[in-house]
Amino acid sequence: MEHSYRFFENRDCKYFPCHEGLEHFNCLFCYCPLYARTHCPGKPEYKKINGKTVKVCMNCTFPHRPENYDRIIKLLSGDSDDGE
């Protein structure tokens, strides 16, 4: 990709791809930096596990889509539009 600092795809990872359905899979945010946010632009699900509500991101591909790099950086810099 043109901006390699913005994109990293690790096809040698034993978990690749950890989510299905993407042609270009950005592994740069392997662990989602937005996981701790109550409101994130992805599509998390919430499940009760052992009496606790847990955020489950198995069906969320937001951080792995190359076109979302700028939005993630903006959210992490505190310049967010999601109320946090």
Residue pairs with C-beta under 8 A, 6 or more apart in sequence:
1 7
1 24
1 66
6 26
6 28
6 66
6 69
7 24
7 26
7 28
7 66
7 69
8 26
8 27
8 28
9 24
9 25
9 26
9 27
10 16
10 27
10 30
13 27
16 25
16 27
17 25
18 30
18 64
19 25
19 58
19 59
19 60
19 61
19 64
21 61
22 61
22 64
22 65
24 65
24 66
25 64
26 63
26 64
26 65
26 66
26 69
27 64
28 69
29 63
29 64
29 72
32 40
32 42
32 57
32 60
32 62
32 63
33 63
33 72
33 76
34 40
34 41
34 42
34 62
34 63
34 72
34 75
34 76
35 55
35 57
37 75
37 82
37 84
38 84
39 82
39 83
39 84
40 62
40 75
40 82
41 62
41 68
41 71
41 75
41 82
42 57
42 60
42 61
42 62
42 63
43 59
43 60
43 62
44 55
44 56
44 57
44 60
45 55
45 56
45 57
45 58
45 59
46 53
46 54
46 55
46 56
47 53
47 54
47 56
48 54
62 68
63 72
74 80
75 82
